Amino acid sequence: MPVRYTSKNVSPEPLAQELQLHPSGRVAKNRLLKSPMAESLASWDPEIVSKRGIPTDELIELYRRWGEGKNNFGIVVTGNVDIDLTSVGGAASPGIPVDAPFEGERFEKFKQLAATAKRHGSLFLAQVNHPGRQVPYKFNPVATSASDVQLDPKMGMTFGKPHAATKEEIAQIIEGFAHAAEYLEKAGFDGIELHAAHGYLLSQFRSRTTNKRTDEYGNQ
């Protein structure tokens, strides 16, 4: 069989070495990372928005399994954690609305999720996200984006024509990311990953394809 790529015989030992993260100073016990992937295991209610996005026992059990064992991941990263329960890329992702208090059922479930995932020494990070125009039409027919550039149907989903975010909406979105970061830190998470890829809102602002603005938030 032909060899497509040449390779060298190298030691895998560096994968087992600790890795210090800057500027937090936190140390991952090895260099293995469980990357983000959608779980779709949080609570979901098609009508009552406040009942969406609460971590369930099933989600907590999943992260117990990903975090268990002495040779487990040094870093575990969640799937999407939405900052706006009306702007979601799919049903049943965890969510932290901007007015979520540091108490109550939602907060206690996020605390339980973090404690469970970290039980065997993994660092636990949340992938924090706003999907922007990539909100399926059935969830929100008029989404928010950098500009009013509509996304073509993909993977059996259709998307409404978004409106360009006002400066007031942008300020609220920024506050949403900041609040989620504080919320997750108080719940015991070690950090966050800003989801600025895969066509979601932050990447919509960074791309000239989707950002046609001429103000200070433009990318021309």
SETORMAR-953675 format. One record per atom (N, C-alpha, C): residue in one letter; chain; z, y, x. Coordinates in steps of 0.2 Angstrom, whole numbers, plus 5000, padded with zeros to 4 digits. Atoms other than C-alpha are relative to their C-alpha. Layout:
a|A|Z|Y|X
...
***
This chain:
m|A|5000|4994|5004
m|A|5000|5000|5000
m|A|5000|5006|5004
p|A|5001|4994|4996
p|A|4995|5017|5007
p|A|5007|5004|4999
v|A|4995|4996|5000
v|A|5009|5029|5012
v|A|4998|5007|4998
r|A|5002|4993|5002
r|A|5007|5046|5003
r|A|5003|5005|5004
y|A|4996|4995|4996
y|A|5020|5055|5013
y|A|5003|4997|5006
t|A|4996|5003|4994
t|A|5027|5052|5030
t|A|5007|5003|5000
s|A|4993|4998|5000
s|A|5045|5053|5033
s|A|5004|4998|5006
k|A|4996|5002|4994
k|A|5058|5052|5046
k|A|5006|4996|4998
n|A|4994|5004|5001
n|A|5073|5040|5047
n|A|5006|5005|5001
v|A|4995|4995|4999
v|A|5087|5052|5044
v|A|5007|4997|4996
s|A|4993|5003|5002
s|A|5106|5049|5040
s|A|5001|5004|4993
p|A|4998|4997|5006
p|A|5111|5052|5022
p|A|5007|5003|5000
e|A|4993|4998|5000
e|A|5129|5057|5028
e|A|5001|5007|4998
p|A|4998|4993|5002
p|A|5127|5076|5025
p|A|5001|5000|4993
l|A|4999|5000|5007
l|A|5126|5072|5007
l|A|5007|4999|4998
a|A|4993|5001|5001
a|A|5144|5067|5008
a|A|5005|5005|5002
q|A|4996|4995|4997
q|A|5150|5082|5017
q|A|5002|5006|4995
e|A|4998|4995|5005
e|A|5159|5096|5008
e|A|4996|5006|5001
l|A|5004|4994|5000
l|A|5150|5112|5004
l|A|5004|5006|4997
q|A|4996|4994|5003
q|A|5159|5129|5002
q|A|4995|5005|4997
l|A|5004|4996|5004
l|A|5152|5141|4989
l|A|5002|5007|5002
h|A|4998|4993|4999
h|A|5151|5160|4993
h|A|4998|5004|4994
p|A|4994|4997|4997
p|A|5158|5172|4988
p|A|5007|4997|4998
s|A|4994|5002|5003
s|A|5170|5162|4978
s|A|5005|4996|5004
g|A|4996|5004|4995
g|A|5176|5151|4992
g|A|5002|4993|4997
r|A|4999|5007|5002
r|A|5177|5136|4981
r|A|4996|4995|5004
v|A|5003|5005|4996
v|A|5173|5120|4989
v|A|4998|4994|4996
a|A|5002|5007|5003
a|A|5162|5105|4982
a|A|5002|4995|5005
k|A|4998|5005|4995
k|A|5168|5089|4989
k|A|4994|4996|5003
n|A|5006|5003|4997
n|A|5150|5083|4992
n|A|4994|5004|4998
r|A|5005|4996|5002
r|A|5133|5089|4990
r|A|4995|4998|4995
l|A|5004|5002|5006
l|A|5127|5080|4975
l|A|5002|5004|4994
l|A|5000|4996|5005
l|A|5124|5090|4960
l|A|4997|4997|4994
k|A|5003|5002|5006
k|A|5122|5085|4942
k|A|4996|5006|4997
s|A|5004|4994|5002
s|A|5108|5097|4936
s|A|5001|5001|4992
p|A|4999|4999|5007
p|A|5108|5105|4919
p|A|4995|4996|4996
m|A|5005|5003|5005
m|A|5100|5096|4904
m|A|5003|5001|4993
a|A|4998|4998|5007
a|A|5101|5099|4885
a|A|5004|4993|4998
e|A|4997|5006|5003
e|A|5114|5088|4877
e|A|5000|4999|4993
s|A|5000|5000|5007
s|A|5113|5093|4859
s|A|5006|4996|4997
l|A|4994|5004|5002
l|A|5131|5087|4856
l|A|5005|5005|4997
a|A|4995|4995|5002
a|A|5140|5103|4851
a|A|4999|5000|4992
s|A|5000|5000|5007
s|A|5144|5107|4833
s|A|4994|5004|4997
w|A|5005|4996|5002
w|A|5130|5114|4822
w|A|5000|5000|4992
d|A|5000|4999|5008
d|A|5129|5121|4804
d|A|4994|5005|4999
p|A|5006|4996|5001
p|A|5112|5128|4798
p|A|5001|5006|4996
e|A|4999|4994|5005
e|A|5120|5140|4786
e|A|5006|5005|5003
i|A|4994|4997|4998
i|A|5137|5145|4794
i|A|5000|5001|5007
v|A|5002|4999|4993
v|A|5133|5153|4811
v|A|5007|4999|5004
s|A|4994|5000|4996
s|A|5152|5154|4816
s|A|5002|4993|5002
k|A|4998|5007|4999
k|A|5153|5135|4815
k|A|4995|4996|5005
r|A|5005|5003|4995
r|A|5139|5132|4828
r|A|5003|5001|5007
g|A|4999|5000|4992
g|A|5141|5128|4847
g|A|5007|4999|5002
i|A|4993|5002|4998
i|A|5159|5122|4847
i|A|5000|4993|5004
p|A|5000|5007|4997
p|A|5161|5107|4860
p|A|5003|4995|4996
t|A|4997|5005|5004
t|A|5164|5091|4851
t|A|5003|4995|5005
d|A|4997|5006|4996
d|A|5173|5075|4857
d|A|4994|4996|5003
e|A|5006|5004|4997
e|A|5156|5067|4860
e|A|4998|5004|5006
l|A|5002|4996|4994
l|A|5151|5081|4872
l|A|5005|4999|5006
i|A|4995|5001|4995
i|A|5168|5080|4881
i|A|5000|4993|5003
e|A|5001|5007|4997
e|A|5166|5061|4883
e|A|4994|5000|5005
l|A|5006|5001|4996
l|A|5149|5063|4890
l|A|5002|5003|5007
y|A|4998|4997|4993
y|A|5156|5075|4904
y|A|5006|4996|5003
r|A|4995|5005|4996
r|A|5171|5063|4907
r|A|4996|4995|5004
r|A|5004|5005|4996
r|A|5158|5050|4912
r|A|4996|5003|5006
w|A|5004|4997|4994
w|A|5148|5062|4923
w|A|5005|5002|5005
g|A|4995|4997|4995
g|A|5164|5068|4931
g|A|5004|4994|5003
e|A|4995|5005|4998
e|A|5173|5051|4934
e|A|4998|4997|5006
g|A|5002|5004|4994
g|A|5174|5041|4950
g|A|5001|5004|5006
k|A|4998|4996|4994
k|A|5179|5045|4968
k|A|4993|5002|5003
n|A|5007|4998|4997
n|A|5160|5046|4973
n|A|4996|5003|4995
n|A|5004|4996|5005
n|A|5155|5057|4958
n|A|4997|5006|5003
f|A|5004|4994|4998
f|A|5145|5073|4959
f|A|5005|5005|5002
g|A|4996|4995|4998
g|A|5152|5087|4969
g|A|5000|5006|4995
i|A|5001|4994|5005
i|A|5145|5100|4956
i|A|4997|4997|4994
v|A|5003|5002|5006
v|A|5142|5097|4938
v|A|4998|5006|4996
v|A|5002|4994|5004
v|A|5132|5109|4928
v|A|4998|4998|4993
t|A|5001|5001|5007
t|A|5131|5110|4909
t|A|4993|5001|4999
g|A|5006|4997|5003
g|A|5116|5112|4899
g|A|5001|5007|4997
n|A|5000|4993|5002
n|A|5112|5128|4890
n|A|5007|5001|4996
v|A|4995|4997|5004
v|A|5127|5138|4884
v|A|4998|5007|4997
d|A|5003|4994|5003
d|A|5121|5151|4872
d|A|5005|5006|4999
i|A|4996|4994|5001
i|A|5127|5169|4871
i|A|4999|5003|4993
d|A|5002|4997|5006
d|A|5120|5172|4854
d|A|4999|4994|4995
l|A|5000|5006|5004
l|A|5123|5159|4840
l|A|4994|5000|4995
t|A|5006|4999|5005
t|A|5108|5166|4830
t|A|4993|4999|5004
s|A|5006|5000|4996
s|A|5096|5165|4845
s|A|5001|4994|5005
v|A|4999|5006|4997
v|A|5096|5147|4851
v|A|4993|4996|5001
g|A|5006|5004|4999
g|A|5083|5136|4859
g|A|4999|4993|4997
g|A|5000|5006|5003
g|A|5088|5121|4850
g|A|5007|4999|4996
a|A|4993|5001|5003
a|A|5102|5115|4838
a|A|5005|4996|5004
a|A|4994|5004|4997
a|A|5119|5109|4844
a|A|5001|5001|5007
s|A|4998|4998|4993
s|A|5120|5118|4861
s|A|5007|5003|4999
p|A|4994|4996|5000
p|A|5137|5125|4865
p|A|4999|5007|5000
g|A|5001|4993|5001
g|A|5139|5143|4862
g|A|5006|5004|5000
i|A|4994|4995|4999
i|A|5150|5158|4866
i|A|4998|5007|4997
p|A|5002|4994|5002
p|A|5147|5173|4855
p|A|5004|5006|5003
v|A|4997|4995|4996
v|A|5151|5190|4862
v|A|5007|5002|4997
d|A|4993|4998|5003
d|A|5166|5192|4850
d|A|5005|4994|5000
a|A|4996|5006|5000
a|A|5173|5175|4853
a|A|5007|5001|5004
p|A|4994|4998|4997
p|A|5192|5177|4857
p|A|5002|4994|5005
f|A|4998|5005|4995
f|A|5201|5168|4871
f|A|5006|4996|4997
e|A|4996|5004|5004
e|A|5210|5157|4858
e|A|4997|4997|4995
g|A|5003|5003|5005
g|A|5207|5146|4844
g|A|4996|4994|5002
e|A|5003|5007|4999
e|A|5197|5130|4841
e|A|4994|5000|5006
r|A|5006|5000|4995
r|A|5181|5135|4851
r|A|5003|5001|5007
f|A|4998|4999|4994
f|A|5191|5141|4866
f|A|5004|4994|5003
e|A|4996|5006|4998
e|A|5203|5126|4866
e|A|4995|4994|5002
k|A|5005|5005|4998
k|A|5187|5114|4866
k|A|4997|5001|5006
f|A|5003|4999|4993
f|A|5179|5123|4881
f|A|5005|4999|5005
k|A|4995|5002|4995
k|A|5196|5121|4890
k|A|5000|4993|5001
q|A|5000|5007|4999
q|A|5196|5103|4886
q|A|4994|4997|5004
l|A|5006|5002|4996
l|A|5178|5101|4892
l|A|5001|5001|5007
a|A|4999|4999|4993
a|A|5182|5109|4908
a|A|5005|4996|5004
a|A|4995|5004|4997
a|A|5198|5100|4912
a|A|4997|4992|5000
t|A|5003|5007|4999
t|A|5189|5083|4908
t|A|4995|4999|5005
a|A|5005|5001|4995
a|A|5174|5086|4919
a|A|5003|5001|5007
k|A|4997|4999|4994
k|A|5185|5092|4933
k|A|5005|4995|5002
r|A|4994|5004|4999
r|A|5198|5078|4932
r|A|4999|4996|5007
h|A|5001|5004|4994
h|A|5191|5069|4947
h|A|4997|5004|5006
g|A|5001|4996|4995
g|A|5188|5084|4958
g|A|4993|5003|5000
s|A|5007|4996|5000
s|A|5170|5090|4953
s|A|5001|5007|4999
l|A|5000|4993|5003
l|A|5167|5109|4952
l|A|4996|4999|4994
f|A|5003|5000|5007
f|A|5161|5113|4934
f|A|4997|5007|4999
l|A|5004|4994|5001
l|A|5148|5126|4931
l|A|4997|5000|4993
a|A|5004|4999|5007
a|A|5140|5132|4914
a|A|4994|5003|5001
q|A|5006|4997|5000
q|A|5122|5136|4913
q|A|5000|5005|4993
v|A|4999|4995|5006
v|A|5123|5152|4902
v|A|4993|5003|4999
n|A|5007|4998|5002
n|A|5107|5157|4892
n|A|4999|5004|4994
h|A|5003|4997|5006
h|A|5098|5167|4880
h|A|4993|4999|5000
p|A|5007|5002|5000
p|A|5081|5160|4875
p|A|4995|5005|4998
g|A|5005|4995|5001
g|A|5073|5176|4870
g|A|4995|4998|4995
r|A|5006|5002|5005
r|A|5056|5173|4861
r|A|5000|4992|4999
q|A|5000|5007|5000
q|A|5059|5154|4864
q|A|5005|4997|4995
v|A|4996|5002|5005
v|A|5069|5153|4848
v|A|4995|4997|4994
p|A|5005|5003|5005
p|A|5060|5140|4836
p|A|5001|5005|4993
y|A|5001|4996|5006
y|A|5054|5149|4820
y|A|5005|4998|4995
k|A|4995|5002|5005
k|A|5066|5139|4809
k|A|5007|5002|5001
f|A|4993|4997|4999
f|A|5081|5146|4817
f|A|5000|5007|5000
n|A|5000|4993|5000
n|A|5076|5164|4819
n|A|4992|5002|5000
p|A|5007|4999|5000
p|A|5059|5170|4813
p|A|4998|5007|5004
v|A|5002|4994|4996
v|A|5060|5187|4823
v|A|5005|5000|5006
a|A|4996|5000|4994
a|A|5067|5184|4840
a|A|5000|5007|5004
t|A|4999|4994|4995
t|A|5072|5197|4854
t|A|4996|4998|5006
s|A|5002|5001|4993
s|A|5062|5198|4870
s|A|4999|5006|5003
a|A|5001|4994|4996
a|A|5057|5210|4883
a|A|4994|5004|4996
s|A|5005|4997|5004
s|A|5041|5214|4873
s|A|4998|4996|4994
d|A|5002|5004|5006
d|A|5032|5208|4857
d|A|4995|4995|5001
v|A|5005|5005|4999
v|A|5022|5195|4865
v|A|5002|4993|4998
q|A|4998|5006|5004
q|A|5022|5179|4854
q|A|4999|4994|5005
l|A|5001|5006|4996
l|A|5024|5162|4862
l|A|4996|4995|4995
d|A|5005|5005|5004
d|A|5010|5149|4856
d|A|5005|4994|4999
p|A|4997|5006|5002
p|A|5016|5133|4848
p|A|5000|4995|5006
k|A|4999|5004|4994
k|A|5023|5121|4860
k|A|5004|4994|4997
m|A|4996|5006|5001
m|A|5029|5103|4858
m|A|5003|4999|4993
g|A|4999|5000|5007
g|A|5028|5103|4839
g|A|5004|5005|4997
m|A|4996|4995|5002
m|A|5038|5119|4838
m|A|4996|5007|4999
t|A|5003|4994|5000
t|A|5032|5136|4832
t|A|5005|5006|5001
f|A|4996|4994|4998
f|A|5039|5153|4837
f|A|4998|5006|4996
g|A|5001|4994|5004
g|A|5040|5169|4827
g|A|4998|5006|5005
k|A|5001|4994|4996
k|A|5033|5186|4834
k|A|5006|5004|5002
p|A|4994|4996|4998
p|A|5047|5194|4844
p|A|4999|5007|5000
h|A|5000|4993|4999
h|A|5052|5212|4844
h|A|5003|5002|5007
a|A|4997|4997|4994
a|A|5055|5222|4860
a|A|5007|5002|4999
a|A|4993|4998|5000
a|A|5073|5223|4863
a|A|5001|5008|5001
t|A|4998|4993|5000
t|A|5080|5241|4860
t|A|5005|5000|5006
k|A|4995|4999|4995
k|A|5091|5248|4874
k|A|5007|4998|4998
e|A|4994|5002|5002
e|A|5106|5245|4863
e|A|5001|4992|5000
e|A|5000|5007|5000
e|A|5101|5227|4861
e|A|5001|4997|5007
i|A|5000|5002|4993
i|A|5099|5225|4880
i|A|5007|5001|5002
a|A|4993|4999|4998
a|A|5117|5232|4882
a|A|5004|4995|4997
q|A|4996|5006|5003
q|A|5124|5219|4870
q|A|4998|4994|5003
i|A|5001|5006|4996
i|A|5115|5205|4879
i|A|5003|5000|5006
i|A|4996|4999|4994
i|A|5122|5211|4895
i|A|5007|4998|4999
e|A|4993|5001|5002
e|A|5139|5211|4887
e|A|5001|4993|4999
g|A|4999|5007|5002
g|A|5136|5194|4880
g|A|5000|4995|5006
f|A|4999|5004|4993
f|A|5133|5187|4898
f|A|5006|5001|5003
a|A|4994|4998|4996
a|A|5148|5196|4905
a|A|5006|4996|4996
h|A|4995|5003|5004
h|A|5159|5190|4891
h|A|5000|4992|5001
a|A|5000|5007|4999
a|A|5153|5172|4893
a|A|5003|4998|5006
a|A|4997|5002|4993
a|A|5157|5172|4911
a|A|5008|5001|5000
e|A|4992|4999|5000
e|A|5175|5179|4908
e|A|5003|4994|4996
y|A|4998|5005|5004
y|A|5177|5167|4894
y|A|5001|4993|5003
l|A|5000|5006|4997
l|A|5172|5152|4904
l|A|5005|4999|5006
e|A|4995|5000|4995
e|A|5183|5157|4919
e|A|5007|4999|4997
k|A|4993|5001|5003
k|A|5198|5158|4908
k|A|5001|4993|4997
a|A|4999|5007|5003
a|A|5194|5141|4900
a|A|5000|4995|5006
g|A|4999|5005|4994
g|A|5194|5133|4918
g|A|4994|4998|5003
f|A|5006|5001|4997
f|A|5176|5133|4923
f|A|5000|5003|5007
d|A|5000|4998|4993
d|A|5172|5136|4942
d|A|4995|5005|5001
g|A|5005|4995|4999
g|A|5157|5147|4939
g|A|4995|4999|4995
i|A|5005|5000|5005
i|A|5141|5150|4929
i|A|4993|5000|5004
e|A|5007|4999|4998
e|A|5122|5148|4932
e|A|4996|5004|4995
l|A|5004|4996|5005
l|A|5111|5161|4924
l|A|4994|4997|4999
h|A|5006|5004|5001
h|A|5097|5152|4916
h|A|4994|5006|5000
a|A|5005|4995|5000
a|A|5083|5164|4922
a|A|4993|4997|5002
a|A|5006|5004|4999
a|A|5069|5151|4922
a|A|4997|4997|4994
h|A|5003|5004|5006
h|A|5058|5140|4910
h|A|4999|5005|4994
g|A|5003|4996|5005
g|A|5052|5155|4900
g|A|5006|5003|4996
y|A|4995|4998|5004
y|A|5069|5160|4893
y|A|5001|5008|5001
l|A|5000|4992|5000
l|A|5075|5179|4891
l|A|5000|5003|5006
l|A|5000|4997|4994
l|A|5079|5183|4908
l|A|4994|5000|5004
s|A|5006|5001|4997
s|A|5063|5176|4915
s|A|4994|5004|4996
q|A|5004|4996|5003
q|A|5054|5185|4901
q|A|5000|5008|5002
f|A|5000|4993|4997
f|A|5060|5202|4908
f|A|4997|5000|5007
r|A|5002|5001|4993
r|A|5055|5196|4926
r|A|4992|4999|5000
s|A|5007|5002|5000
s|A|5037|5191|4921
s|A|4996|5006|4997
r|A|5005|4995|5002
r|A|5022|5203|4919
r|A|4997|4998|4994
t|A|5004|5003|5006
t|A|5015|5191|4906
t|A|5004|5002|4993
t|A|4996|4999|5006
t|A|5030|5195|4894
t|A|5003|5006|5000
n|A|4996|4994|4999
n|A|5037|5211|4900
n|A|4994|5006|5000
k|A|5005|4994|5000
k|A|5025|5226|4895
k|A|5003|5007|4999
r|A|4996|4994|5001
r|A|5039|5239|4894
r|A|4998|5005|5006
t|A|5002|4994|4996
t|A|5036|5256|4902
t|A|5007|5004|5002
d|A|4993|4996|4998
d|A|5055|5261|4903
d|A|5003|4997|5006
e|A|4996|5003|4994
e|A|5068|5256|4916
e|A|5000|4993|5000
y|A|5000|5008|5001
y|A|5067|5238|4910
y|A|4994|4997|5001
g|A|5007|5002|5000
g|A|5049|5237|4913
g|A|4999|4996|5007
n|A|5001|5004|4994
n|A|5041|5225|4927
n|A|4993|5001|5002
q|A|5007|4999|4998
q|A|5024|5233|4929
q|A|4999|5003|5007
***
